[in-house]
Amino acid sequence: MSNFRTVVSAGTTPHQMVISDKILTIGSCFSDTIGQSFAQNKMSVCPNPFGTLYNPPAIFKGLRYALFNEIPPTHTFIQHQDIFLNYDFHSEVSAQTEDLLRTRLAEIIGATHHFLVKSEWLIITFGTAWVYTRKDSGEIVANCHKQPASHFTKSLISAEMIVDLFKDFHRELSIANPTVNIILTVSPVRHLKDTLEMNSVSKSILRTCCHELTEAFSNVEYFPSFEIMMDDLRDYRFYESDMIHPTEVARDYIWEKFGERYFSPSLRMFMHEWKDILRALTHKPFHPTSRAHQTFLAQTLERLKHVQNIVNVEKEIESIQAQCLPSTHSTD
């Protein structure tokens, strides 16, 4: 037997990304990870603007806030100790007064609105089908913010509910941005508090609805980050010490698979060049004033100027120029 792995193919697609594309990511961990990767590679990305959102209803509610540029209603704001939060957003979106939080949310939602309606890509990652519903309002929350469990009802939503919510959002988004491509993914991170058995049920619901949606809409695709982690990288060496989250090696592998499917030849060429430039930018010299390092800086500066018509590298150029010495002052 020559093959000791089940390698998951990322597949192919006629829809490919170019360096000028705008990409919005939202949802669970994969949206954070891939958003950071896009940003590191100088692409125009809005990564998880509302913080990590795990369940589909919360994700679609956040997207609708952005689509219509609406501020959350008053009853969604709460105070926990001396911090104000909102049930529809992650706890990282918080403030010391309700007015400050309203202002911050208005800024975040407004910026996301303008980005979403002009985006070529929307990447949505579902984390769990388990939801917490407020007993006082009957609304599903994005985050319980450490409020008493007695305030909520925990339940498992159906694939049908997720599909219906997506269809409503898709119809509204198609009016504002009819050319956007949507990529659905399922987070491979297990939710152990739900037990492994019920986590499997939850992930199955999410995967089922993703399949149904890709069959229903021509601009919706599924990327198998879940299958890559579960079936291709099924070894604990690819997990962090918590045995739940993927390691950097695993994240890089999934990113590589994503690129194989979605990156255009020109984007791959740029990323290959940028990878070398990025390595040069993070280089820590032992002797900053040496002739060898000054030559290295000059070469790096030229490489940055070579890509400045493709991406914005003003800060990087300024940083390198600040390290360069007048040639007459260079020393061995």
C-alpha positions as CSV (number, residue, x, y, z in Angstrom):
1,M,0.0,0.0,0.0
2,S,1.7,3.2,-1.2
3,N,-0.8,5.8,0.1
4,F,-1.2,6.2,3.8
5,R,-3.4,9.3,3.8
6,T,-6.8,10.2,2.6
7,V,-6.0,13.5,0.8
8,V,-9.0,15.8,0.4
9,S,-9.2,17.6,-2.9
10,A,-10.3,21.2,-2.7
11,G,-11.8,20.9,-6.1
12,T,-11.9,23.5,-8.9
13,T,-14.1,26.5,-9.6
14,P,-14.6,28.9,-12.5
15,H,-14.7,31.7,-10.0
16,Q,-11.2,32.9,-9.1
17,M,-9.9,35.7,-6.9
18,V,-7.6,38.5,-8.1
19,I,-5.5,40.9,-6.0
20,S,-8.0,43.7,-6.4
21,D,-11.0,41.7,-5.0
22,K,-12.8,42.8,-1.8
23,I,-13.4,39.9,0.6
24,L,-15.6,39.9,3.7
25,T,-15.4,37.0,6.1
26,I,-17.8,36.3,8.9
27,G,-18.6,33.6,11.4
28,S,-16.5,31.1,13.4
29,C,-12.8,30.4,13.6
30,F,-12.0,29.7,9.9
31,S,-13.3,33.2,9.1
32,D,-10.8,34.7,11.5
33,T,-7.9,32.5,10.2
34,I,-8.5,33.1,6.5
35,G,-9.2,36.8,7.1
36,Q,-5.8,37.2,8.7
37,S,-4.2,35.3,5.8
38,F,-5.8,37.6,3.3
39,A,-4.7,40.7,5.2
40,Q,-1.1,39.4,5.5
41,N,-1.0,39.0,1.8
42,K,-2.1,42.6,1.2
43,M,-5.6,41.8,-0.1
44,S,-8.6,44.0,0.6
45,V,-10.4,42.1,3.4
46,C,-12.9,42.9,6.1
47,P,-12.2,40.0,8.6
48,N,-15.0,39.0,11.0
49,P,-16.0,42.6,11.8
50,F,-18.4,41.7,14.5
51,G,-16.1,39.3,16.3
52,T,-16.5,35.5,16.3
53,L,-20.1,34.4,15.6
54,Y,-20.8,30.7,15.9
55,N,-24.4,30.0,15.0
56,P,-26.1,30.7,11.6
57,P,-29.0,32.9,12.9
58,A,-26.5,35.2,14.6
59,I,-24.3,35.3,11.5
60,F,-27.3,36.2,9.3
61,K,-28.5,38.8,11.8
62,G,-25.1,40.5,11.7
63,L,-25.0,40.4,7.9
64,R,-28.5,42.0,7.8
65,Y,-27.4,44.8,10.2
66,A,-24.5,45.4,7.7
67,L,-26.6,45.1,4.6
68,F,-29.2,47.7,5.7
69,N,-26.7,49.7,7.8
70,E,-29.0,49.4,10.9
71,I,-28.1,49.8,14.5
72,P,-29.3,47.0,16.9
73,P,-32.4,47.8,18.9
74,T,-32.2,49.0,22.5
75,H,-33.3,45.7,24.1
76,T,-30.2,43.9,22.7
77,F,-27.8,46.0,24.9
78,I,-26.8,44.8,28.3
79,Q,-24.4,45.7,31.1
80,H,-22.2,43.1,32.6
81,Q,-20.3,44.4,35.7
82,D,-18.9,47.8,34.4
83,I,-18.9,46.9,30.7
84,F,-21.7,47.3,28.1
85,L,-22.2,44.6,25.5
86,N,-24.7,43.6,22.8
87,Y,-26.3,40.2,22.5
88,D,-25.9,40.2,18.7
89,F,-22.1,40.7,18.8
90,H,-19.0,39.1,20.3
91,S,-17.8,40.3,23.7
92,E,-14.8,41.9,22.0
93,V,-17.2,44.5,20.7
94,S,-17.8,46.3,24.0
95,A,-17.5,49.7,25.7
96,Q,-17.7,51.4,29.1
97,T,-21.0,53.2,28.4
98,E,-24.0,52.3,26.3
99,D,-23.5,55.5,24.2
100,L,-19.9,54.6,23.4
101,L,-21.0,51.1,22.4
102,R,-23.7,52.5,20.2
103,T,-21.2,54.8,18.5
104,R,-18.7,52.0,18.1
105,L,-21.3,49.6,16.6
106,A,-22.5,52.4,14.2
107,E,-18.9,52.8,13.0
108,I,-18.4,49.0,12.6
109,I,-21.7,48.4,10.9
110,G,-21.4,51.4,8.6
111,A,-17.9,50.4,7.5
112,T,-19.0,46.8,7.0
113,H,-22.1,47.9,5.0
114,H,-19.9,49.9,2.5
115,F,-17.5,47.0,2.2
116,L,-20.2,44.3,1.8
117,V,-22.1,46.0,-1.0
118,K,-18.9,46.3,-3.0
119,S,-17.4,42.9,-2.2
120,E,-16.6,40.3,-4.8
121,W,-16.5,37.6,-2.1
122,L,-18.4,36.7,1.1
123,I,-17.0,33.8,3.1
124,I,-19.3,32.5,5.8
125,T,-18.2,29.9,8.4
126,F,-20.8,28.1,10.5
127,G,-19.6,26.9,13.9
128,T,-22.5,25.2,15.6
129,A,-26.2,24.5,15.2
130,W,-26.8,24.9,18.9
131,V,-28.3,28.2,19.8
132,Y,-29.3,30.1,23.0
133,T,-32.7,31.9,22.9
134,R,-33.6,34.7,25.3
135,K,-36.6,33.8,27.4
136,D,-37.7,37.5,27.6
137,S,-37.6,38.3,23.9
138,G,-37.6,35.0,22.1
139,E,-34.5,36.0,20.1
140,I,-31.4,33.9,19.4
141,V,-28.3,35.5,20.7
142,A,-24.8,35.5,19.2
143,N,-23.2,35.5,22.7
144,C,-24.6,35.0,26.2
145,H,-22.0,37.3,27.7
146,K,-21.8,35.3,30.9
147,Q,-25.4,36.0,31.8
148,P,-27.3,33.4,34.0
149,A,-28.2,30.2,32.1
150,S,-31.7,30.6,33.4
151,H,-32.2,33.6,31.1
152,F,-31.9,31.3,28.0
153,T,-33.2,28.2,26.4
154,K,-30.7,26.0,24.6
155,S,-31.8,24.2,21.5
156,L,-30.6,22.6,18.3
157,I,-31.9,24.4,15.1
158,S,-32.7,22.5,11.9
159,A,-31.1,22.6,8.5
160,E,-34.4,23.8,7.2
161,M,-34.3,26.9,9.4
162,I,-30.7,27.7,8.4
163,V,-31.6,27.3,4.7
164,D,-34.7,29.6,5.1
165,L,-32.6,32.3,6.8
166,F,-30.0,32.1,4.1
167,K,-32.5,32.3,1.3
168,D,-34.0,35.5,2.8
169,F,-30.6,37.1,3.2
170,H,-29.5,35.9,-0.3
171,R,-32.5,37.6,-1.8
172,E,-31.8,40.9,-0.1
173,L,-28.0,40.7,-0.8
174,S,-28.7,40.0,-4.5
175,I,-30.4,43.4,-4.8
176,A,-27.5,45.3,-3.3
177,N,-24.7,43.2,-4.7
178,P,-25.8,40.9,-7.5
179,T,-22.3,39.8,-8.5
180,V,-21.0,38.6,-5.1
181,N,-19.6,35.1,-4.8
182,I,-20.4,33.3,-1.5
183,I,-18.2,30.6,0.0
184,L,-19.7,28.5,2.8
185,T,-17.5,26.5,5.2
186,V,-18.0,24.5,8.5
187,S,-15.6,25.0,11.3
188,P,-13.7,21.8,12.3
189,V,-13.4,23.0,15.9
190,R,-15.4,20.7,18.2
191,H,-17.7,22.1,20.8
192,L,-17.0,19.7,23.6
193,K,-19.5,21.3,26.0
194,D,-22.2,19.9,23.8
195,T,-20.6,16.4,24.1
196,L,-18.9,14.8,21.1
197,E,-22.0,13.0,20.1
198,M,-24.2,16.1,19.9
199,N,-21.3,18.0,18.4
200,S,-21.4,15.5,15.5
201,V,-25.2,16.1,15.2
202,S,-24.6,19.8,15.1
203,K,-21.9,19.6,12.4
204,S,-24.0,17.3,10.4
205,I,-26.8,19.8,10.3
206,L,-24.5,22.6,9.2
207,R,-22.9,20.4,6.5
208,T,-26.3,19.3,5.2
209,C,-27.6,22.9,4.8
210,C,-24.3,23.9,3.1
211,H,-24.9,21.1,0.5
212,E,-28.5,22.2,-0.1
213,L,-27.5,25.8,-0.5
214,T,-24.8,25.0,-3.1
215,E,-27.3,23.0,-5.0
216,A,-29.8,25.9,-4.9
217,F,-27.6,28.9,-5.8
218,S,-25.1,29.2,-8.6
219,N,-23.0,31.8,-6.8
220,V,-22.7,29.7,-3.6
221,E,-19.9,27.2,-3.1
222,Y,-18.7,25.0,-0.3
223,F,-15.0,24.8,0.7
224,P,-14.2,21.6,2.6
225,S,-12.1,23.0,5.5
226,F,-14.0,20.7,7.8
227,E,-13.2,17.6,5.8
228,I,-9.6,18.6,5.3
229,M,-9.1,18.9,9.0
230,M,-11.1,15.8,10.0
231,D,-10.1,13.4,7.2
232,D,-6.9,14.7,5.7
233,L,-5.1,16.0,8.8
234,R,-6.6,13.4,11.2
235,D,-3.6,13.3,13.6
236,Y,-3.2,15.0,16.9
237,R,0.1,16.6,15.8
238,F,-2.1,19.0,13.8
239,Y,-4.0,20.2,16.9
240,E,-3.0,22.7,19.6
241,S,-2.5,21.6,23.2
242,D,-6.3,21.9,23.8
243,M,-6.8,19.1,21.2
244,I,-9.5,21.2,19.6
245,H,-8.0,24.0,17.5
246,P,-5.8,23.5,14.4
247,T,-2.1,24.3,14.7
248,E,-0.3,26.8,12.5
249,V,0.9,24.0,10.3
250,A,-2.7,22.8,9.8
251,R,-4.0,26.4,9.2
252,D,-1.2,26.9,6.6
253,Y,-2.1,23.6,4.9
254,I,-5.8,24.6,4.6
255,W,-4.9,28.0,3.3
256,E,-2.7,26.4,0.7
257,K,-5.7,24.2,-0.4
258,F,-7.9,27.2,-0.5
259,G,-5.4,29.0,-2.8
260,E,-5.2,26.0,-5.1
261,R,-8.9,26.3,-5.7
262,Y,-9.6,30.0,-5.6
263,F,-6.5,32.0,-6.5
264,S,-6.0,33.1,-10.1
265,P,-2.5,32.6,-11.7
266,S,-1.7,36.3,-11.3
267,L,-2.7,36.3,-7.6
268,R,-0.5,33.2,-7.0
269,M,2.4,34.9,-8.7
270,F,2.0,38.0,-6.5
271,M,1.7,35.9,-3.3
272,H,4.8,34.0,-4.2
273,E,6.7,37.3,-4.6
274,W,5.1,38.8,-1.5
275,K,6.1,35.8,0.6
276,D,9.8,36.5,-0.1
277,I,9.3,40.3,0.5
278,L,7.5,39.6,3.8
279,R,10.3,37.3,4.9
280,A,12.7,40.2,4.2
281,L,10.6,42.7,6.1
282,T,10.6,40.5,9.2
283,H,14.4,39.9,9.1
284,K,16.2,41.0,12.3
285,P,19.8,41.9,11.6
286,F,22.7,41.5,14.1
287,H,24.5,44.5,12.6
288,P,21.9,47.1,11.1
289,T,24.6,49.5,9.9
290,S,26.8,46.9,8.1
291,R,27.3,47.2,4.4
292,A,25.8,43.8,3.8
293,H,22.6,44.7,5.6
294,Q,22.3,48.1,4.0
295,T,22.6,46.4,0.6
296,F,19.9,44.0,1.7
297,L,17.6,46.9,2.6
298,A,18.3,48.6,-0.8
299,Q,17.3,45.3,-2.5
300,T,14.2,45.0,-0.4
301,L,13.2,48.6,-1.2
302,E,13.5,47.9,-4.9
303,R,11.3,44.8,-4.5
304,L,8.7,46.9,-2.7
305,K,8.7,49.5,-5.4
306,H,8.2,46.7,-7.9
307,V,4.8,45.8,-6.3
308,Q,3.6,49.3,-5.2
309,N,1.4,49.6,-8.3
310,I,-0.3,46.4,-7.3
311,V,-0.8,46.9,-3.6
312,N,-0.4,49.6,-1.0
313,V,3.1,49.3,0.5
314,E,3.7,52.9,1.7
315,K,4.2,51.9,5.3
316,E,6.6,49.1,4.4
317,I,8.6,51.5,2.1
318,E,8.7,54.1,4.9
319,S,9.9,51.5,7.4
320,I,12.8,50.3,5.1
321,Q,13.8,53.9,4.2
322,A,14.0,54.7,7.9
323,Q,16.5,51.9,8.3
324,C,18.7,53.0,5.4
325,L,21.8,55.0,6.0
326,P,23.4,57.5,3.7
327,S,25.9,55.6,1.6
328,T,28.8,57.6,3.0
329,H,27.8,56.5,6.5
330,S,27.6,52.7,5.8
331,T,30.1,50.6,7.6
332,D,31.3,47.1,7.3
